[in-house]
Amino acid sequence: MKLENIEINKIRDAAIKLIDSDPFLAFKLFDLALKYRPMGPLLIDKYTLLKDQLDITTFIIIGNCQSDVIADLIPLKNNKFYVIECIKAHEYTYDDSIIHRLDRTDYIITQPISKLFKGINTEELNKRYSSKMVVIPGVFFKGNHPDWFYPPKLPNGKRPQSATGPYHNQTIFEAFNEGLSEEEALKRYLDVDFNQQKYINVAEDSILELRNREIKVDIKMSDIILNNFNDGVCDFHTINHPKLSLMNELVNKLLKHIKLNIQNLDTKGEALDWIKLRTNPINKLINPNSIVVKDKEMSSLFFVKRSYEIYNKNASYFMKYNKIK
């Protein structure tokens, strides 16, 4: 979204009026105006003066949906921490003004981003900003949910949806393709012995995959995830949506890594929890038998029936996928 000059001027003038009565709000307004007028000399001067006076440390966060959580957590760690930008790579459209904001920020916190993303990819950023970058992992783990997966996208570029959004259950999907009844699919879905035999190695493989990815990052989370898993703690709502407690540990680690003062180690509430997949029956200590989508509980029986309805309506696609996967 672009703002007209008159709108930017109104933001600037409001910030100037607030400098004495609410300097932190004034700083935020100058920052907002600079987003749309990045080379404005008066804006830069006022922004820089307030930043120094208030001893503010600024951040830009780049990554997937987890970046929003990090951007929310960082200011809770110290009231002088301020996130000037949170960029979700999959939603980002290049704008050359980002260079000015990257130049201006104190720290860039980024997940590994591929070269396909101009201006924000990790290789490009590292060449220019290595001294103020922290590379963090995109946190994921299949150990709690080894039977859940993403199918490939449809020809229209969209991913087929299930009753749990993009997440499909492999046991139910394979039962459908084998021609089993809904009752037989449900029995497999709930059977400890079946799941033990089929998915027992998924947790170990998932940790190995995360550790391989962590070779190129500054913050490691795999040991924490594995230790919690072995202690019967579920750190994830889905395979790639960690709970707030785990994200809080990640943020604490990254701030300690750059030697910044943390005033608050703990946090309350939850995040990324609009879909909560049921954990697999082999996770005996953490095995809720239902799914929660947007705070509404879904029974296993309903989920199996809904999955079969979806697969029957898209049978040609799912049969093709089953042959090539």
N, C-alpha and C positions, 0 to 999 in steps of 0.2 A: 504494500500500500504506500502511495506517495502522498505527501502533504503539500498543499500550496504554501507559498511564501508567507502569506498573511497568517496562516495557521501556525507555522513555525515561529513567527514573530510573537504570536500570542503566548506560546509556550515559553519562549525566552523571556518575555516581559513578566509573566507570572513568576518565573524563577527568580528574576532580579528582585521582585517585591518580597520574596520569601527568604532572601539571603540572611537577614538578621533574625527573623522570628522562627524559621524552620530550615536551617541550612542543609540538613540531609535531604529534605524534600526538594529543595532548590537544586541540589546536586543531581537528583534523579531526573528532574525536569530538564536541566541542561544536557544530561546524557541522552534523554529522549530527543531533544532538538538536534543534537549532533548526529543522531542516526539518520536524519533526513537532510542535514546540512553539515556534512562531516568536516568541511574546511572553513567553517565560519570562525574568523579570528576572535570575535568577542566571546562566542560560545566556548571555544577552546580555552581562552584565558580564564573565564569564570569557572569552568569545569575543573581545570587544573588547580586553581587556587583553592577551591573548596575541598577537592580531593586531598590536597596536602594538609589543609587546616584540620580536616576531620580524620586524617590518617586512615583513609579508606583503601582497602585492597580489592581490586577488581578481577573478575573472572569471565571468561567465555567458555561455555560448555558445548561440546560437539559429540553427537553420537546417535543412538537409536532412541526408543521411547524411554529408556532408563535415564537419559540425559535430563529430562524434566524433573525426575526425582532428585538427582544430584543438585540441580539448580535450586530446588526448594530447600534442600538440606544445608547447603553451604552457608547461607545467611543465618541459619539457626546456630551455627557453631561459634559465631563471633558477630556482634552487632556492627562491626566495621567491615565485614565481608559483603561485597555487592556483586551480583551477577548481572553484567550488562547485556549479555546475549546468551540464549540457549538455542542451538541450531540442531534440529533433527535432520540428519543427512537425507533421509528418504523423502523429505518434504521440501528440501532446499533448492532454490533456483538462484543461480549465480548472479551477484550484484557486486560490481567493483568497489562499492562503498565499504564492503566488509573488510577490505585491506586496512582502511583507516581505523576501524574498531579493533582489529587484531593488533595493529601497531600500538594502540592506546592502552590496551588491557595489561594488567600485571601478569596474569597467568592464563594459559590456554589448557583446559582439561579436555582431552579427546580420546575417544575410542579409536582403534585403527580404522581409517577411512580410505577406501580405494581411490586410485587415480582417476576414476570416472567422475569424481566430484570436484570440479574445478574450484580452486580457491580455498577449499577446506580439507583436501586430502592430506593424509599424514605425511607423505613424502615431501610435498610442497611446503607444508607448515614447518617441518623439521629443518629444512634448508634455511628458512628465514627466522624461525623463532625457537630454536632448540633450547636456548637458555631459560625459557619460561614455559616450556611445555611439560605436561605430565600425561603420559599415555596410559590409559586404564583399559582393562578388558571389558568387552561386552559379556556380562555375566550370564551364564546358562548352565543347566545341569539336568540330565535326563534320569538321574537315579531315582528320584521320587515319582517320576511320571514316565517310565520307560516304554509304555505302550501308546504314547501319543506322538503324532507326527504332523507335518505339513505336506499335503499332496502338491504336485506341480500346478502351475497356473493353467487356466483354461486358454483356448486360442484367443480369447478377447483380452488376455493379460490379467484377468482377475482370478484370484484363488477361490476354488469352490468352498462354500461355507457349510459348516455343520451346525448342530444345535449349540456348539461351543465356539462359534465364530470360525477362525481358520484352523482350529485344532481338531484333528480326527483321531479316532482310536484304532490302532492297528489291529487289535484282536477282533473287533467288530467288523472292520473293513475286510479282513481276510475271511472271516466267517461268511460274510455276504458273498464274496467272490467264489467261495467253495460251495455255495448253494445251501448252506445250513439255515435252519429256521431261526427266528428271533429268539426262541427259547434256548436253542443250542448255543447261540452267540452269547446270550446273557450268562449261561452256565460257564463258558470259557472265561468271560470277562471277570467273573467273581471267583474262579477256581484258583486256589493258592498253588496247587501242584502244577497246573498248566502254566501259570505265570512264572513260577520258579524255573521251570524248564526252559521257557522261551526267552525270558528277559533277565536272567540272573547276572549276565556279564555287562549289561548296559551301563550300570553305574560306573564300573571301572573304566570302560571305554570312554565314557563321557568325561571323566576326570582327566584321562590321558589327552583327550582332544583339547580340553581347556588349558592344560599345562603346555601343550605344544603352542597354543596361541599366546600364552603368557610369556613365551621366550622373547617376544618383541614388545612387551609392555613394561611399565615401571612399577605397577602395583599388582601383586599376586593375590588371588582369592581362592585358589583351588584347595589349599590345605585347610582353610577355614570351612569351606563347603564340605570337604570329605570328613573332617572331624565331627562336624555337626550331624552329618548323615549317619555316621557310625554310632553317634550317641542317640539316634532316634529323633533328631530335630529336622523338620522340614523347612528349608529356607526359601521355597519357591511356591508360587501360586500355579504357575505353568512352567514348561521347560525353559522359557526365556523371560519370565516375569518374576524376579526375585522379590521377596518380602522386604518391607521397609527396614527391618532389623539388619538384614544382610547389606542393604545399600548404605545404611548408617555406618557399618563397619568399614565399608569401602571408602566412604568420604572421610572418616577419621584417619584411615591409613594414608590417603593421598595428602591430606593437610599436614600430617606429621612428616611425610616424605619431603614436603617443601618447607618444613620447619616453621609453620605458622602457629600462632597461639590459638588453641581451641578452648573456649570457655564452657562448652556444653558437649559432653561425650554422648549423652543419651538423646533419644527422641521418642515421641509418642505417635500413635496413629498407624495408618497403613497406606500402602500405595500399590499401584498396578494390580488392583484386586478385583477388577470388574468381572474377570473370569477366574474361578478357582476350580481347577481340575481335581478329580478324585485321585488320591495317591494309589499306587498299585498294591494289590493284596499281599505282595511279598514284603512290603514295608510294614511289618506287623505293629510297630509302635505308633505309626502315623497313618492310619488307614480309615479316613472318613469314607463312607460308602456312597456319598452323593456328590453332585457337582453343583456349584453355585455360579449363576450368571446374573450379574447386576442385582445382587442381593436376593435373588429368587432361587430356591433350592430345586434341583432336578434329580429325580430318582434314577437309579441305574436302568430300571425297566423302561421308563419314559425315554431315556437317552438312546437305548438300543432301538426302540420303535421309531424314534425320529430319524436316527441314522439310516435305517432301512428304507424309510420313505424317501430320504434324500438320494440314496444310492440307486433306488429303483427309478427315480425321475431322471437321473444322469448316468444310467447304466452303461451307455456306450463309452463315455469318458472314463469311468472308473475301471471298466474291463480293459481298455487300452492301457491305462496306467499300470494295472496289475501285471500286464505282459512285459512292460519295458522296465519296471523298477528293479 
